[in-house]
Amino acid sequence: MLDGDRNPIEDALLEIWQANSMGRYNHPDDVRDLALDDGFTGFGRAITDFETGEYRFETVKPGPVPDAEGAFQSPHISLIVQGRGMLNPVFTRIYFSDEDDANRDDLILRGVPAARRGTLVAQLVDDGVYRFDV
């Protein structure tokens, strides 16, 4: 995680919330008839490395979930960032670079100015490994 001058932010807290690989949330309000994974909570928390600002989550790639218009959202992870000096947390999403068609049709991502959409897309760097710079 880097600040505006590309310097590491050494003590940020990042939290994720996501659906499982089938697109179901581990939440009582998600009553769709989709499988839940044993032990999968859909929640994670990490702190940035004090010297490098790096962080890491190990999770499953989420499946698509319904949107407000009855279509499906592109697979994504909701991300909350908190840090020293921030009065309020920042909320954003992480999309995936190998989901071009779904990203193009995503209701939320379409609302982001085209020039900024790439800042919400994690890049595939290895088989099943993505990099997302905050």
C-alpha positions, 0 to 999 in steps of 0.5 A, a space after each residue: 500500500 502506497 501513499 500519493 508520493 508512492 511511499 509505503 504506508 506502514 501501518 494500514 489495516 485492510 479488511 475484505 468481504 466477499 462471496 465464495 467461488 459460487 457467488 454466495 455470501 456467508 451471511 444469513 441474508 443470502 438465502 440463495 440455494 448455492 453451496 457454502 464452503 466449510 470454513 469459508 467466512 468471506 472475511 479477512 483482515 491484514 495489516 501492511 508491512 511496516 517497512 514495505 507497505 505490502 499486504 497479502 490475502 489468501 482466499 478464493 476468487 469470488 463468483 458473480 453475485 446479483 446486482 440491483 437490476 437483476 443481472 450479475 456483478 463482476 466477481 469482486 472483493 469489497 475492501 475497507 482501508 483504515 490507517 493512522 491519520 484517517 478519520 474515516 475508513 475508505 471503501 472500494 472494490 477489487 475486480 480481476 483483470 481476467 474478467 474483461 467481459 464481466 467487468 465491462 457489464 458490471 453496474 457499479 464499475 460502469 459508474 466509475 469514470 473510464 479513466 479510473 476503472 483500471 485503478 480498481 482492477 487487480 492484475 493477474 501475475 501468476 496462476 491464481 495470484 493477483 496484485 492489487 496496489 492500493 
